[in-house]
């Protein structure tokens, strides 16, 4: 199933405050308070209008800036879910590319913003549409829009093109950067996920011993029931990158049995499963869950 007819426009049409009748200060204050309680884009826009009518222009500007951020966050959530829907429902790479092109027609994305989407959805690199852009990324690029190390973007570009040795080199550079600046947080779920990603990235760099050691550490970390599915998906990715079909299938059997990002269609399409996709045991897994 491909979902070509879903538009991306988020319409936050907000009726302006009518000035034909007397608008009380109390009513305007209530709109501002409502936005503080529920900072949804619609509420923030209404609160900004109320602040403007009250002559509180600095607050109105702040509220408009907050509404812009909220609209952008909402739009990003729509795009993420659209891409995931294509992958989960059988739209495949072609459907994912079409959906992203639709998104770019709606939003003016910077190169690094496109790179962030590519990092999460490397399937977008199929066909080489963004290769020239990624090649321009450099820490000392003249154009600040292209100024970054962007190790993961380049690692994916080379991998999708079949240049595995170059890809591993960039994953290794990313690993080194993570080793220098490890994550420190009190959020147990975030920490467990980060360590699972670290193990997976060691595997992508070809550092199998480091990957297995990091995976063992990651799998011993506490994680909530809400965070477990996402973290177990990282474990499965690590096993796949290591070529450990049995380990990957153990995690994937669980993920396919619950509501999760993992579906038969996504396992057939997503690049992260390529190292084990043709293995008979992996194909048998897909057949069991069709």
Secondary structure as the mmCIF struct_conf table of DSSP 4:
data_model
#
loop_
_struct_conf.conf_type_id
_struct_conf.id
_struct_conf.beg_label_comp_id
_struct_conf.beg_label_asym_id
_struct_conf.beg_label_seq_id
_struct_conf.end_label_comp_id
_struct_conf.end_label_asym_id
_struct_conf.end_label_seq_id
TURN_TY1_P TURN_TY1_P1 UNK A 4 UNK A 5
HELX_LH_PP_P HELX_LH_PP_P1 UNK A 15 UNK A 18
BEND BEND1 UNK A 20 UNK A 21
HELX_LH_PP_P HELX_LH_PP_P2 UNK A 22 UNK A 24
HELX_RH_AL_P HELX_RH_AL_P1 UNK A 25 UNK A 37
HELX_RH_AL_P HELX_RH_AL_P2 UNK A 41 UNK A 53
TURN_TY1_P TURN_TY1_P2 UNK A 54 UNK A 55
HELX_RH_AL_P HELX_RH_AL_P3 UNK A 57 UNK A 89
TURN_TY1_P TURN_TY1_P3 UNK A 90 UNK A 90
HELX_RH_AL_P HELX_RH_AL_P4 UNK A 92 UNK A 106
BEND BEND2 UNK A 107 UNK A 107
HELX_RH_AL_P HELX_RH_AL_P5 UNK A 111 UNK A 120
HELX_RH_3T_P HELX_RH_3T_P1 UNK A 122 UNK A 125
TURN_TY1_P TURN_TY1_P4 UNK A 126 UNK A 127
BEND BEND3 UNK A 128 UNK A 128
TURN_TY1_P TURN_TY1_P5 UNK A 129 UNK A 130
HELX_RH_AL_P HELX_RH_AL_P6 UNK A 131 UNK A 135
TURN_TY1_P TURN_TY1_P6 UNK A 136 UNK A 136
STRN STRN1 UNK A 138 UNK A 138
TURN_TY1_P TURN_TY1_P7 UNK A 139 UNK A 140
BEND BEND4 UNK A 142 UNK A 143
HELX_RH_3T_P HELX_RH_3T_P2 UNK A 144 UNK A 146
STRN STRN2 UNK A 147 UNK A 147
BEND BEND5 UNK A 148 UNK A 148
HELX_RH_AL_P HELX_RH_AL_P7 UNK A 151 UNK A 160
TURN_TY1_P TURN_TY1_P8 UNK A 161 UNK A 162
HELX_RH_AL_P HELX_RH_AL_P8 UNK A 164 UNK A 180
TURN_TY1_P TURN_TY1_P9 UNK A 181 UNK A 181
BEND BEND6 UNK A 186 UNK A 186
HELX_RH_AL_P HELX_RH_AL_P9 UNK A 188 UNK A 204
TURN_TY1_P TURN_TY1_P10 UNK A 205 UNK A 206
HELX_RH_AL_P HELX_RH_AL_P10 UNK A 208 UNK A 219
TURN_TY1_P TURN_TY1_P11 UNK A 220 UNK A 220
BEND BEND7 UNK A 221 UNK A 221
HELX_RH_AL_P HELX_RH_AL_P11 UNK A 225 UNK A 242
TURN_TY1_P TURN_TY1_P12 UNK A 243 UNK A 243
HELX_RH_AL_P HELX_RH_AL_P12 UNK A 245 UNK A 256
TURN_TY1_P TURN_TY1_P13 UNK A 257 UNK A 257
BEND BEND8 UNK A 258 UNK A 261
HELX_RH_AL_P HELX_RH_AL_P13 UNK A 264 UNK A 269
HELX_RH_3T_P HELX_RH_3T_P3 UNK A 271 UNK A 276
TURN_TY1_P TURN_TY1_P14 UNK A 277 UNK A 278
BEND BEND9 UNK A 279 UNK A 279
HELX_RH_AL_P HELX_RH_AL_P14 UNK A 280 UNK A 288
TURN_TY1_P TURN_TY1_P15 UNK A 289 UNK A 289
#
